[in-house]
C-alpha cells in the first residue's frame, strides 16, 4: 500500500514543496504561540483560567 502511494506521489510535479510548506506553517504557528504566551498579561491569564470555576 505504501509503495503504491509513494509511486503515485512521485508522479505529481512539484509535490516536493508541500512538506516544506507544512513545516514552515507548523514552525510559524508555534513561534507565534510561544511569543503570545510570554507577552500575555497576567490579568488576562488569571481571568481566563478562572472561567471554568466561575459558573
mmCIF entry with sequence, helices, sheets and N, C-alpha, C, O atoms, coordinates in Angstrom:
data_MODEL
# 
_entry.id   MODEL 
# 
_entity.id                         1 
_entity.type                       polymer 
_entity.pdbx_number_of_molecules   1 
# 
_entity_poly.entity_id                      1 
_entity_poly.type                           'polypeptide(L)' 
_entity_poly.nstd_linkage                   no 
_entity_poly.nstd_monomer                   no 
_entity_poly.pdbx_seq_one_letter_code       
;(UNK)(UNK)(UNK)(UNK)(UNK)(UNK)(UNK)(UNK)(UNK)(UNK)(UNK)(UNK)(UNK)(UNK)(UNK)(UNK)
(UNK)(UNK)(UNK)(UNK)(UNK)(UNK)(UNK)(UNK)(UNK)(UNK)(UNK)(UNK)(UNK)(UNK)(UNK)(UNK)
(UNK)(UNK)(UNK)(UNK)(UNK)(UNK)(UNK)(UNK)(UNK)(UNK)(UNK)(UNK)(UNK)(UNK)(UNK)(UNK)
(UNK)(UNK)(UNK)(UNK)(UNK)(UNK)(UNK)
;
_entity_poly.pdbx_seq_one_letter_code_can   XXXXXXXXXXXXXXXXXXXXXXXXXXXXXXXXXXXXXXXXXXXXXXXXXXXXXXX 
_entity_poly.pdbx_strand_id                 A 
# 
loop_
_entity_poly_seq.entity_id 
_entity_poly_seq.num 
_entity_poly_seq.mon_id 
_entity_poly_seq.hetero 
1 1  UNK n 
1 2  UNK n 
1 3  UNK n 
1 4  UNK n 
1 5  UNK n 
1 6  UNK n 
1 7  UNK n 
1 8  UNK n 
1 9  UNK n 
1 10 UNK n 
1 11 UNK n 
1 12 UNK n 
1 13 UNK n 
1 14 UNK n 
1 15 UNK n 
1 16 UNK n 
1 17 UNK n 
1 18 UNK n 
1 19 UNK n 
1 20 UNK n 
1 21 UNK n 
1 22 UNK n 
1 23 UNK n 
1 24 UNK n 
1 25 UNK n 
1 26 UNK n 
1 27 UNK n 
1 28 UNK n 
1 29 UNK n 
1 30 UNK n 
1 31 UNK n 
1 32 UNK n 
1 33 UNK n 
1 34 UNK n 
1 35 UNK n 
1 36 UNK n 
1 37 UNK n 
1 38 UNK n 
1 39 UNK n 
1 40 UNK n 
1 41 UNK n 
1 42 UNK n 
1 43 UNK n 
1 44 UNK n 
1 45 UNK n 
1 46 UNK n 
1 47 UNK n 
1 48 UNK n 
1 49 UNK n 
1 50 UNK n 
1 51 UNK n 
1 52 UNK n 
1 53 UNK n 
1 54 UNK n 
1 55 UNK n 
# 
_struct_asym.id          A 
_struct_asym.entity_id   1 
# 
loop_
_struct_conf.conf_type_id 
_struct_conf.id 
_struct_conf.pdbx_PDB_helix_id 
_struct_conf.beg_label_comp_id 
_struct_conf.beg_label_asym_id 
_struct_conf.beg_label_seq_id 
_struct_conf.pdbx_beg_PDB_ins_code 
_struct_conf.end_label_comp_id 
_struct_conf.end_label_asym_id 
_struct_conf.end_label_seq_id 
_struct_conf.pdbx_end_PDB_ins_code 
_struct_conf.beg_auth_comp_id 
_struct_conf.beg_auth_asym_id 
_struct_conf.beg_auth_seq_id 
_struct_conf.end_auth_comp_id 
_struct_conf.end_auth_asym_id 
_struct_conf.end_auth_seq_id 
_struct_conf.pdbx_PDB_helix_class 
_struct_conf.details 
_struct_conf.pdbx_PDB_helix_length 
HELX_P HELX_P1 AA1 UNK A 2  ? UNK A 10 ? UNK A 2  UNK A 10 1 ? 9  
HELX_P HELX_P2 AA2 UNK A 16 ? UNK A 39 ? UNK A 16 UNK A 39 1 ? 24 
HELX_P HELX_P3 AA3 UNK A 42 ? UNK A 54 ? UNK A 42 UNK A 54 1 ? 13 
# 
_struct_conf_type.id          HELX_P 
_struct_conf_type.criteria    ? 
_struct_conf_type.reference   ? 
# 
loop_
_atom_site.group_PDB 
_atom_site.id 
_atom_site.type_symbol 
_atom_site.label_atom_id 
_atom_site.label_alt_id 
_atom_site.label_comp_id 
_atom_site.label_asym_id 
_atom_site.label_entity_id 
_atom_site.label_seq_id 
_atom_site.pdbx_PDB_ins_code 
_atom_site.Cartn_x 
_atom_site.Cartn_y 
_atom_site.Cartn_z 
_atom_site.occupancy 
_atom_site.B_iso_or_equiv 
_atom_site.pdbx_formal_charge 
_atom_site.auth_seq_id 
_atom_site.auth_comp_id 
_atom_site.auth_asym_id 
_atom_site.auth_atom_id 
_atom_site.pdbx_PDB_model_num 
ATOM 1   N N  . UNK A 1 1  ? 0.832   -1.197 0.000   1.00 0.00 ? 1  UNK A N  1 
ATOM 2   C CA . UNK A 1 1  ? 0.000   0.000  0.000   1.00 0.00 ? 1  UNK A CA 1 
ATOM 3   C C  . UNK A 1 1  ? 0.875   1.258  0.000   1.00 0.00 ? 1  UNK A C  1 
ATOM 4   O O  . UNK A 1 1  ? 0.634   2.184  -0.774  1.00 0.00 ? 1  UNK A O  1 
ATOM 5   N N  . UNK A 1 2  ? 1.883   1.287  0.865   1.00 0.00 ? 2  UNK A N  1 
ATOM 6   C CA . UNK A 1 2  ? 2.748   2.453  0.940   1.00 0.00 ? 2  UNK A CA 1 
ATOM 7   C C  . UNK A 1 2  ? 3.541   2.636  -0.349  1.00 0.00 ? 2  UNK A C  1 
ATOM 8   O O  . UNK A 1 2  ? 3.790   3.760  -0.784  1.00 0.00 ? 2  UNK A O  1 
ATOM 9   N N  . UNK A 1 3  ? 3.930   1.526  -0.948  1.00 0.00 ? 3  UNK A N  1 
ATOM 10  C CA . UNK A 1 3  ? 4.673   1.595  -2.208  1.00 0.00 ? 3  UNK A CA 1 
ATOM 11  C C  . UNK A 1 3  ? 3.816   2.205  -3.310  1.00 0.00 ? 3  UNK A C  1 
ATOM 12  O O  . UNK A 1 3  ? 4.310   2.982  -4.127  1.00 0.00 ? 3  UNK A O  1 
ATOM 13  N N  . UNK A 1 4  ? 2.534   1.855  -3.333  1.00 0.00 ? 4  UNK A N  1 
ATOM 14  C CA . UNK A 1 4  ? 1.609   2.419  -4.314  1.00 0.00 ? 4  UNK A CA 1 
ATOM 15  C C  . UNK A 1 4  ? 1.470   3.932  -4.124  1.00 0.00 ? 4  UNK A C  1 
ATOM 16  O O  . UNK A 1 4  ? 1.510   4.692  -5.092  1.00 0.00 ? 4  UNK A O  1 
ATOM 17  N N  . UNK A 1 5  ? 1.307   4.360  -2.875  1.00 0.00 ? 5  UNK A N  1 
ATOM 18  C CA . UNK A 1 5  ? 1.150   5.789  -2.585  1.00 0.00 ? 5  UNK A CA 1 
ATOM 19  C C  . UNK A 1 5  ? 2.430   6.540  -2.931  1.00 0.00 ? 5  UNK A C  1 
ATOM 20  O O  . UNK A 1 5  ? 2.376   7.624  -3.511  1.00 0.00 ? 5  UNK A O  1 
ATOM 21  N N  . UNK A 1 6  ? 3.581   5.970  -2.579  1.00 0.00 ? 6  UNK A N  1 
ATOM 22  C CA . UNK A 1 6  ? 4.859   6.622  -2.875  1.00 0.00 ? 6  UNK A CA 1 
ATOM 23  C C  . UNK A 1 6  ? 5.061   6.772  -4.377  1.00 0.00 ? 6  UNK A C  1 
ATOM 24  O O  . UNK A 1 6  ? 5.473   7.838  -4.836  1.00 0.00 ? 6  UNK A O  1 
ATOM 25  N N  . UNK A 1 7  ? 4.784   5.741  -5.141  1.00 0.00 ? 7  UNK A N  1 
ATOM 26  C CA . UNK A 1 7  ? 4.929   5.813  -6.596  1.00 0.00 ? 7  UNK A CA 1 
ATOM 27  C C  . UNK A 1 7  ? 3.952   6.813  -7.199  1.00 0.00 ? 7  UNK A C  1 
ATOM 28  O O  . UNK A 1 7  ? 4.291   7.524  -8.145  1.00 0.00 ? 7  UNK A O  1 
ATOM 29  N N  . UNK A 1 8  ? 2.748   6.868  -6.657  1.00 0.00 ? 8  UNK A N  1 
ATOM 30  C CA . UNK A 1 8  ? 1.756   7.812  -7.157  1.00 0.00 ? 8  UNK A CA 1 
ATOM 31  C C  . UNK A 1 8  ? 2.175   9.248  -6.847  1.00 0.00 ? 8  UNK A C  1 
ATOM 32  O O  . UNK A 1 8  ? 2.033   10.128 -7.696  1.00 0.00 ? 8  UNK A O  1 
ATOM 33  N N  . UNK A 1 9  ? 2.687   9.492  -5.644  1.00 0.00 ? 9  UNK A N  1 
ATOM 34  C CA . UNK A 1 9  ? 3.101   10.846 -5.246  1.00 0.00 ? 9  UNK A CA 1 
ATOM 35  C C  . UNK A 1 9  ? 4.301   11.326 -6.060  1.00 0.00 ? 9  UNK A C  1 
ATOM 36  O O  . UNK A 1 9  ? 4.401   12.512 -6.374  1.00 0.00 ? 9  UNK A O  1 
ATOM 37  N N  . UNK A 1 10 ? 5.204   10.421 -6.402  1.00 0.00 ? 10 UNK A N  1 
ATOM 38  C CA . UNK A 1 10 ? 6.385   10.802 -7.182  1.00 0.00 ? 10 UNK A CA 1 
ATOM 39  C C  . UNK A 1 10 ? 6.019   11.233 -8.602  1.00 0.00 ? 10 UNK A C  1 
ATOM 40  O O  . UNK A 1 10 ? 6.787   11.936 -9.259  1.00 0.00 ? 10 UNK A O  1 
ATOM 41  N N  . UNK A 1 11 ? 4.864   10.816 -9.066  1.00 0.00 ? 11 UNK A N  1 
ATOM 42  C CA . UNK A 1 11 ? 4.464   11.183 -10.425 1.00 0.00 ? 11 UNK A CA 1 
ATOM 43  C C  . UNK A 1 11 ? 3.851   12.582 -10.500 1.00 0.00 ? 11 UNK A C  1 
ATOM 44  O O  . UNK A 1 11 ? 3.623   13.099 -11.594 1.00 0.00 ? 11 UNK A O  1 
ATOM 45  N N  . UNK A 1 12 ? 3.585   13.196 -9.348  1.00 0.00 ? 12 UNK A N  1 
ATOM 46  C CA . UNK A 1 12 ? 2.977   14.533 -9.329  1.00 0.00 ? 12 UNK A CA 1 
ATOM 47  C C  . UNK A 1 12 ? 4.092   15.575 -9.382  1.00 0.00 ? 12 UNK A C  1 
ATOM 48  O O  . UNK A 1 12 ? 5.007   15.555 -8.558  1.00 0.00 ? 12 UNK A O  1 
ATOM 49  N N  . UNK A 1 13 ? 4.012   16.472 -10.339 1.00 0.00 ? 13 UNK A N  1 
ATOM 50  C CA . UNK A 1 13 ? 5.035   17.504 -10.495 1.00 0.00 ? 13 UNK A CA 1 
ATOM 51  C C  . UNK A 1 13 ? 4.894   18.557 -9.401  1.00 0.00 ? 13 UNK A C  1 
ATOM 52  O O  . UNK A 1 13 ? 3.789   19.022 -9.123  1.00 0.00 ? 13 UNK A O  1 
ATOM 53  N N  . UNK A 1 14 ? 5.997   18.930 -8.789  1.00 0.00 ? 14 UNK A N  1 
ATOM 54  C CA . UNK A 1 14 ? 6.008   19.967 -7.772  1.00 0.00 ? 14 UNK A CA 1 
ATOM 55  C C  . UNK A 1 14 ? 5.565   19.522 -6.396  1.00 0.00 ? 14 UNK A C  1 
ATOM 56  O O  . UNK A 1 14 ? 5.327   20.362 -5.528  1.00 0.00 ? 14 UNK A O  1 
ATOM 57  N N  . UNK A 1 15 ? 5.448   18.219 -6.170  1.00 0.00 ? 15 UNK A N  1 
ATOM 58  C CA . UNK A 1 15 ? 4.952   17.709 -4.884  1.00 0.00 ? 15 UNK A CA 1 
ATOM 59  C C  . UNK A 1 15 ? 5.965   17.917 -3.757  1.00 0.00 ? 15 UNK A C  1 
ATOM 60  O O  . UNK A 1 15 ? 5.585   17.938 -2.586  1.00 0.00 ? 15 UNK A O  1 
ATOM 61  N N  . UNK A 1 16 ? 7.235   18.069 -4.092  1.00 0.00 ? 16 UNK A N  1 
ATOM 62  C CA . UNK A 1 16 ? 8.267   18.155 -3.051  1.00 0.00 ? 16 UNK A CA 1 
ATOM 63  C C  . UNK A 1 16 ? 8.210   19.440 -2.237  1.00 0.00 ? 16 UNK A C  1 
ATOM 64  O O  . UNK A 1 16 ? 8.863   19.527 -1.197  1.00 0.00 ? 16 UNK A O  1 
ATOM 65  N N  . UNK A 1 17 ? 7.454   20.433 -2.673  1.00 0.00 ? 17 UNK A N  1 
ATOM 66  C CA . UNK A 1 17 ? 7.362   21.699 -1.942  1.00 0.00 ? 17 UNK A CA 1 
ATOM 67  C C  . UNK A 1 17 ? 6.375   21.608 -0.770  1.00 0.00 ? 17 UNK A C  1 
ATOM 68  O O  . UNK A 1 17 ? 6.502   22.373 0.185   1.00 0.00 ? 17 UNK A O  1 
ATOM 69  N N  . UNK A 1 18 ? 5.412   20.707 -0.816  1.00 0.00 ? 18 UNK A N  1 
ATOM 70  C CA . UNK A 1 18 ? 4.383   20.639 0.211   1.00 0.00 ? 18 UNK A CA 1 
ATOM 71  C C  . UNK A 1 18 ? 4.907   20.279 1.607   1.00 0.00 ? 18 UNK A C  1 
ATOM 72  O O  . UNK A 1 18 ? 4.451   20.883 2.578   1.00 0.00 ? 18 UNK A O  1 
ATOM 73  N N  . UNK A 1 19 ? 5.832   19.339 1.760   1.00 0.00 ? 19 UNK A N  1 
ATOM 74  C CA . UNK A 1 19 ? 6.363   19.102 3.115   1.00 0.00 ? 19 UNK A CA 1 
ATOM 75  C C  . UNK A 1 19 ? 7.081   20.323 3.680   1.00 0.00 ? 19 UNK A C  1 
ATOM 76  O O  . UNK A 1 19 ? 7.005   20.586 4.880   1.00 0.00 ? 19 UNK A O  1 
ATOM 77  N N  . UNK A 1 20 ? 7.773   21.064 2.831   1.00 0.00 ? 20 UNK A N  1 
ATOM 78  C CA . UNK A 1 20 ? 8.457   22.273 3.283   1.00 0.00 ? 20 UNK A CA 1 
ATOM 79  C C  . UNK A 1 20 ? 7.456   23.341 3.711   1.00 0.00 ? 20 UNK A C  1 
ATOM 80  O O  . UNK A 1 20 ? 7.656   24.003 4.730   1.00 0.00 ? 20 UNK A O  1 
ATOM 81  N N  . UNK A 1 21 ? 6.396   23.512 2.955   1.00 0.00 ? 21 UNK A N  1 
ATOM 82  C CA . UNK A 1 21 ? 5.357   24.473 3.320   1.00 0.00 ? 21 UNK A CA 1 
ATOM 83  C C  . UNK A 1 21 ? 4.703   24.065 4.640   1.00 0.00 ? 21 UNK A C  1 
ATOM 84  O O  . UNK A 1 21 ? 4.454   24.918 5.492   1.00 0.00 ? 21 UNK A O  1 
ATOM 85  N N  . UNK A 1 22 ? 4.427   22.795 4.818   1.00 0.00 ? 22 UNK A N  1 
ATOM 86  C CA . UNK A 1 22 ? 3.820   22.307 6.057   1.00 0.00 ? 22 UNK A CA 1 
ATOM 87  C C  . UNK A 1 22 ? 4.731   22.575 7.251   1.00 0.00 ? 22 UNK A C  1 
ATOM 88  O O  . UNK A 1 22 ? 4.263   23.007 8.304   1.00 0.00 ? 22 UNK A O  1 
ATOM 89  N N  . UNK A 1 23 ? 6.008   22.325 7.093   1.00 0.00 ? 23 UNK A N  1 
ATOM 90  C CA . UNK A 1 23 ? 6.967   22.577 8.173   1.00 0.00 ? 23 UNK A CA 1 
ATOM 91  C C  . UNK A 1 23 ? 7.023   24.059 8.519   1.00 0.00 ? 23 UNK A C  1 
ATOM 92  O O  . UNK A 1 23 ? 7.063   24.419 9.696   1.00 0.00 ? 23 UNK A O  1 
ATOM 93  N N  . UNK A 1 24 ? 7.027   24.917 7.512   1.00 0.00 ? 24 UNK A N  1 
ATOM 94  C CA . UNK A 1 24 ? 7.062   26.352 7.769   1.00 0.00 ? 24 UNK A CA 1 
ATOM 95  C C  . UNK A 1 24 ? 5.799   26.841 8.483   1.00 0.00 ? 24 UNK A C  1 
ATOM 96  O O  . UNK A 1 24 ? 5.884   27.669 9.389   1.00 0.00 ? 24 UNK A O  1 
ATOM 97  N N  . UNK A 1 25 ? 4.643   26.340 8.088   1.00 0.00 ? 25 UNK A N  1 
ATOM 98  C CA . UNK A 1 25 ? 3.394   26.715 8.755   1.00 0.00 ? 25 UNK A CA 1 
ATOM 99  C C  . UNK A 1 25 ? 3.412   26.243 10.206  1.00 0.00 ? 25 UNK A C  1 
ATOM 100 O O  . UNK A 1 25 ? 3.053   27.001 11.107  1.00 0.00 ? 25 UNK A O  1 
ATOM 101 N N  . UNK A 1 26 ? 3.824   25.008 10.439  1.00 0.00 ? 26 UNK A N  1 
ATOM 102 C CA . UNK A 1 26 ? 3.907   24.441 11.778  1.00 0.00 ? 26 UNK A CA 1 
ATOM 103 C C  . UNK A 1 26 ? 4.866   25.248 12.647  1.00 0.00 ? 26 UNK A C  1 
ATOM 104 O O  . UNK A 1 26 ? 4.518   25.605 13.773  1.00 0.00 ? 26 UNK A O  1 
ATOM 105 N N  . UNK A 1 27 ? 6.052   25.538 12.153  1.00 0.00 ? 27 UNK A N  1 
ATOM 106 C CA . UNK A 1 27 ? 7.063   26.284 12.896  1.00 0.00 ? 27 UNK A CA 1 
ATOM 107 C C  . UNK A 1 27 ? 6.584   27.709 13.187  1.00 0.00 ? 27 UNK A C  1 
ATOM 108 O O  . UNK A 1 27 ? 6.750   28.199 14.304  1.00 0.00 ? 27 UNK A O  1 
ATOM 109 N N  . UNK A 1 28 ? 5.997   28.370 12.203  1.00 0.00 ? 28 UNK A N  1 
ATOM 110 C CA . UNK A 1 28 ? 5.497   29.737 12.383  1.00 0.00 ? 28 UNK A CA 1 
ATOM 111 C C  . UNK A 1 28 ? 4.388   29.785 13.424  1.00 0.00 ? 28 UNK A C  1 
ATOM 112 O O  . UNK A 1 28 ? 4.378   30.676 14.274  1.00 0.00 ? 28 UNK A O  1 
ATOM 113 N N  . UNK A 1 29 ? 3.470   28.855 13.372  1.00 0.00 ? 29 UNK A N  1 
ATOM 114 C CA . UNK A 1 29 ? 2.376   28.805 14.341  1.00 0.00 ? 29 UNK A CA 1 
ATOM 115 C C  . UNK A 1 29 ? 2.906   28.699 15.757  1.00 0.00 ? 29 UNK A C  1 
ATOM 116 O O  . UNK A 1 29 ? 2.458   29.433 16.638  1.00 0.00 ? 29 UNK A O  1 
ATOM 117 N N  . UNK A 1 30 ? 3.857   27.795 15.995  1.00 0.00 ? 30 UNK A N  1 
ATOM 118 C CA . UNK A 1 30 ? 4.352   27.603 17.348  1.00 0.00 ? 30 UNK A CA 1 
ATOM 119 C C  . UNK A 1 30 ? 5.259   28.734 17.810  1.00 0.00 ? 30 UNK A C  1 
ATOM 120 O O  . UNK A 1 30 ? 5.319   29.010 19.008  1.00 0.00 ? 30 UNK A O  1 
ATOM 121 N N  . UNK A 1 31 ? 5.956   29.389 16.914  1.00 0.00 ? 31 UNK A N  1 
ATOM 122 C CA . UNK A 1 31 ? 6.734   30.565 17.299  1.00 0.00 ? 31 UNK A CA 1 
ATOM 123 C C  . UNK A 1 31 ? 5.796   31.692 17.716  1.00 0.00 ? 31 UNK A C  1 
ATOM 124 O O  . UNK A 1 31 ? 6.048   32.358 18.720  1.00 0.00 ? 31 UNK A O  1 
ATOM 125 N N  . UNK A 1 32 ? 4.727   31.916 16.970  1.00 0.00 ? 32 UNK A N  1 
ATOM 126 C CA . UNK A 1 32 ? 3.754   32.947 17.324  1.00 0.00 ? 32 UNK A CA 1 
ATOM 127 C C  . UNK A 1 32 ? 3.060   32.609 18.637  1.00 0.00 ? 32 UNK A C  1 
ATOM 128 O O  . UNK A 1 32 ? 2.854   33.490 19.472  1.00 0.00 ? 32 UNK A O  1 
ATOM 129 N N  . UNK A 1 33 ? 2.701   31.356 18.826  1.00 0.00 ? 33 UNK A N  1 
ATOM 130 C CA . UNK A 1 33 ? 2.069   30.928 20.069  1.00 0.00 ? 33 UNK A CA 1 
ATOM 131 C C  . UNK A 1 33 ? 3.015   31.114 21.251  1.00 0.00 ? 33 UNK A C  1 
ATOM 132 O O  . UNK A 1 33 ? 2.595   31.585 22.309  1.00 0.00 ? 33 UNK A O  1 
ATOM 133 N N  . UNK A 1 34 ? 4.268   30.755 21.088  1.00 0.00 ? 34 UNK A N  1 
ATOM 134 C CA . UNK A 1 34 ? 5.284   30.922 22.124  1.00 0.00 ? 34 UNK A CA 1 
ATOM 135 C C  . UNK A 1 34 ? 5.432   32.401 22.479  1.00 0.00 ? 34 UNK A C  1 
ATOM 136 O O  . UNK A 1 34 ? 5.500   32.755 23.656  1.00 0.00 ? 34 UNK A O  1 
ATOM 137 N N  . UNK A 1 35 ? 5.482   33.255 21.471  1.00 0.00 ? 35 UNK A N  1 
ATOM 138 C CA . UNK A 1 35 ? 5.598   34.699 21.692  1.00 0.00 ? 35 UNK A CA 1 
ATOM 139 C C  . UNK A 1 35 ? 4.372   35.232 22.433  1.00 0.00 ? 35 UNK A C  1 
ATOM 140 O O  . UNK A 1 35 ? 4.512   36.048 23.344  1.00 0.00 ? 35 UNK A O  1 
ATOM 141 N N  . UNK A 1 36 ? 3.167   34.781 22.052  1.00 0.00 ? 36 UNK A N  1 
ATOM 142 C CA . UNK A 1 36 ? 1.942   35.244 22.695  1.00 0.00 ? 36 UNK A CA 1 
ATOM 143 C C  . UNK A 1 36 ? 1.896   34.841 24.169  1.00 0.00 ? 36 UNK A C  1 
ATOM 144 O O  . UNK A 1 36 ? 1.475   35.628 25.017  1.00 0.00 ? 36 UNK A O  1 
ATOM 145 N N  . UNK A 1 37 ? 2.325   33.627 24.469  1.00 0.00 ? 37 UNK A N  1 
ATOM 146 C CA . UNK A 1 37 ? 2.307   33.145 25.852  1.00 0.00 ? 37 UNK A CA 1 
ATOM 147 C C  . UNK A 1 37 ? 3.207   34.003 26.732  1.00 0.00 ? 37 UNK A C  1 
ATOM 148 O O  . UNK A 1 37 ? 2.822   34.336 27.853  1.00 0.00 ? 37 UNK A O  1 
ATOM 149 N N  . UNK A 1 38 ? 4.368   34.364 26.266  1.00 0.00 ? 38 UNK A N  1 
ATOM 150 C CA . UNK A 1 38 ? 5.293   35.135 27.071  1.00 0.00 ? 38 UNK A CA 1 
ATOM 151 C C  . UNK A 1 38 ? 4.972   36.622 27.117  1.00 0.00 ? 38 UNK A C  1 
ATOM 152 O O  . UNK A 1 38 ? 5.492   37.330 27.980  1.00 0.00 ? 38 UNK A O  1 
ATOM 153 N N  . UNK A 1 39 ? 4.134   37.114 26.219  1.00 0.00 ? 39 UNK A N  1 
ATOM 154 C CA . UNK A 1 39 ? 3.790   38.531 26.252  1.00 0.00 ? 39 UNK A CA 1 
ATOM 155 C C  . UNK A 1 39 ? 2.369   38.781 26.751  1.00 0.00 ? 39 UNK A C  1 
ATOM 156 O O  . UNK A 1 39 ? 1.948   39.934 26.839  1.00 0.00 ? 39 UNK A O  1 
ATOM 157 N N  . UNK A 1 40 ? 1.622   37.730 27.079  1.00 0.00 ? 40 UNK A N  1 
ATOM 158 C CA . UNK A 1 40 ? 0.253   37.904 27.565  1.00 0.00 ? 40 UNK A CA 1 
ATOM 159 C C  . UNK A 1 40 ? 0.279   38.527 28.961  1.00 0.00 ? 40 UNK A C  1 
ATOM 160 O O  . UNK A 1 40 ? 1.186   38.278 29.755  1.00 0.00 ? 40 UNK A O  1 
ATOM 161 N N  . UNK A 1 41 ? -0.732  39.339 29.236  1.00 0.00 ? 41 UNK A N  1 
ATOM 162 C CA . UNK A 1 41 ? -0.825  39.991 30.532  1.00 0.00 ? 41 UNK A CA 1 
ATOM 163 C C  . UNK A 1 41 ? -1.288  39.001 31.589  1.00 0.00 ? 41 UNK A C  1 
ATOM 164 O O  . UNK A 1 41 ? -2.116  38.131 31.320  1.00 0.00 ? 41 UNK A O  1 
ATOM 165 N N  . UNK A 1 42 ? -0.751  39.141 32.783  1.00 0.00 ? 42 UNK A N  1 
ATOM 166 C CA . UNK A 1 42 ? -1.093  38.236 33.887  1.00 0.00 ? 42 UNK A CA 1 
ATOM 167 C C  . UNK A 1 42 ? -2.587  38.298 34.219  1.00 0.00 ? 42 UNK A C  1 
ATOM 168 O O  . UNK A 1 42 ? -3.195  37.271 34.523  1.00 0.00 ? 42 UNK A O  1 
ATOM 169 N N  . UNK A 1 43 ? -3.177  39.485 34.163  1.00 0.00 ? 43 UNK A N  1 
ATOM 170 C CA . UNK A 1 43 ? -4.594  39.620 34.493  1.00 0.00 ? 43 UNK A CA 1 
ATOM 171 C C  . UNK A 1 43 ? -5.462  38.822 33.531  1.00 0.00 ? 43 UNK A C  1 
ATOM 172 O O  . UNK A 1 43 ? -6.435  38.188 33.939  1.00 0.00 ? 43 UNK A O  1 
ATOM 173 N N  . UNK A 1 44 ? -5.108  38.858 32.260  1.00 0.00 ? 44 UNK A N  1 
ATOM 174 C CA . UNK A 1 44 ? -5.864  38.109 31.251  1.00 0.00 ? 44 UNK A CA 1 
ATOM 175 C C  . UNK A 1 44 ? -5.745  36.605 31.493  1.00 0.00 ? 44 UNK A C  1 
ATOM 176 O O  . UNK A 1 44 ? -6.737  35.880 31.422  1.00 0.00 ? 44 UNK A O  1 
ATOM 177 N N  . UNK A 1 45 ? -4.541  36.146 31.777  1.00 0.00 ? 45 UNK A N  1 
ATOM 178 C CA . UNK A 1 45 ? -4.323  34.714 32.024  1.00 0.00 ? 45 UNK A CA 1 
ATOM 179 C C  . UNK A 1 45 ? -5.120  34.260 33.245  1.00 0.00 ? 45 UNK A C  1 
ATOM 180 O O  . UNK A 1 45 ? -5.731  33.192 33.222  1.00 0.00 ? 45 UNK A O  1 
ATOM 181 N N  . UNK A 1 46 ? -5.117  35.062 34.308  1.00 0.00 ? 46 UNK A N  1 
ATOM 182 C CA . UNK A 1 46 ? -5.863  34.701 35.517  1.00 0.00 ? 46 UNK A CA 1 
ATOM 183 C C  . UNK A 1 46 ? -7.364  34.698 35.257  1.00 0.00 ? 46 UNK A C  1 
ATOM 184 O O  . UNK A 1 46 ? -8.072  33.815 35.743  1.00 0.00 ? 46 UNK A O  1 
ATOM 185 N N  . UNK A 1 47 ? -7.858  35.669 34.498  1.00 0.00 ? 47 UNK A N  1 
ATOM 186 C CA . UNK A 1 47 ? -9.285  35.729 34.171  1.00 0.00 ? 47 UNK A CA 1 
ATOM 187 C C  . UNK A 1 47 ? -9.713  34.508 33.361  1.00 0.00 ? 47 UNK A C  1 
ATOM 188 O O  . UNK A 1 47 ? -10.736 33.889 33.657  1.00 0.00 ? 47 UNK A O  1 
ATOM 189 N N  . UNK A 1 48 ? -8.949  34.173 32.367  1.00 0.00 ? 48 UNK A N  1 
ATOM 190 C CA . UNK A 1 48 ? -9.288  33.028 31.511  1.00 0.00 ? 48 UNK A CA 1 
ATOM 191 C C  . UNK A 1 48 ? -9.164  31.712 32.286  1.00 0.00 ? 48 UNK A C  1 
ATOM 192 O O  . UNK A 1 48 ? -9.971  30.803 32.092  1.00 0.00 ? 48 UNK A O  1 
ATOM 193 N N  . UNK A 1 49 ? -8.182  31.609 33.142  1.00 0.00 ? 49 UNK A N  1 
ATOM 194 C CA . UNK A 1 49 ? -8.001  30.356 33.887  1.00 0.00 ? 49 UNK A CA 1 
ATOM 195 C C  . UNK A 1 49 ? -9.092  30.152 34.927  1.00 0.00 ? 49 UNK A C  1 
ATOM 196 O O  . UNK A 1 49 ? -9.350  29.014 35.319  1.00 0.00 ? 49 UNK A O  1 
ATOM 197 N N  . UNK A 1 50 ? -9.741  31.217 35.385  1.00 0.00 ? 50 UNK A N  1 
ATOM 198 C CA . UNK A 1 50 ? -10.814 31.092 36.374  1.00 0.00 ? 50 UNK A CA 1 
ATOM 199 C C  . UNK A 1 50 ? -12.199 30.955 35.752  1.00 0.00 ? 50 UNK A C  1 
ATOM 200 O O  . UNK A 1 50 ? -13.175 30.752 36.474  1.00 0.00 ? 50 UNK A O  1 
ATOM 201 N N  . UNK A 1 51 ? -12.306 31.059 34.439  1.00 0.00 ? 51 UNK A N  1 
ATOM 202 C CA . UNK A 1 51 ? -13.604 30.950 33.782  1.00 0.00 ? 51 UNK A CA 1 
ATOM 203 C C  . UNK A 1 51 ? -14.356 29.645 34.097  1.00 0.00 ? 51 UNK A C  1 
ATOM 204 O O  . UNK A 1 51 ? -15.551 29.706 34.384  1.00 0.00 ? 51 UNK A O  1 
ATOM 205 N N  . UNK A 1 52 ? -13.718 28.486 34.057  1.00 0.00 ? 52 UNK A N  1 
ATOM 206 C CA . UNK A 1 52 ? -14.460 27.255 34.347  1.00 0.00 ? 52 UNK A CA 1 
ATOM 207 C C  . UNK A 1 52 ? -14.964 27.201 35.788  1.00 0.00 ? 52 UNK A C  1 
ATOM 208 O O  . UNK A 1 52 ? -15.931 26.493 36.071  1.00 0.00 ? 52 UNK A O  1 
ATOM 209 N N  . UNK A 1 53 ? -14.332 27.931 36.696  1.00 0.00 ? 53 UNK A N  1 
ATOM 210 C CA . UNK A 1 53 ? -14.718 27.881 38.101  1.00 0.00 ? 53 UNK A CA 1 
ATOM 211 C C  . UNK A 1 53 ? -15.794 28.897 38.451  1.00 0.00 ? 53 UNK A C  1 
ATOM 212 O O  . UNK A 1 53 ? -16.411 28.795 39.512  1.00 0.00 ? 53 UNK A O  1 
ATOM 213 N N  . UNK A 1 54 ? -16.033 29.871 37.585  1.00 0.00 ? 54 UNK A N  1 
ATOM 214 C CA . UNK A 1 54 ? -16.980 30.946 37.886  1.00 0.00 ? 54 UNK A CA 1 
ATOM 215 C C  . UNK A 1 54 ? -18.431 30.521 37.785  1.00 0.00 ? 54 UNK A C  1 
ATOM 216 O O  . UNK A 1 54 ? -19.285 31.149 38.411  1.00 0.00 ? 54 UNK A O  1 
ATOM 217 N N  . UNK A 1 55 ? -18.749 29.486 37.025  1.00 0.00 ? 55 UNK A N  1 
ATOM 218 C CA . UNK A 1 55 ? -20.158 29.127 36.818  1.00 0.00 ? 55 UNK A CA 1 
ATOM 219 C C  . UNK A 1 55 ? -20.570 28.100 37.790  1.00 0.00 ? 55 UNK A C  1 
ATOM 220 O O  . UNK A 1 55 ? -21.722 27.665 37.779  1.00 0.00 ? 55 UNK A O  1 
# 
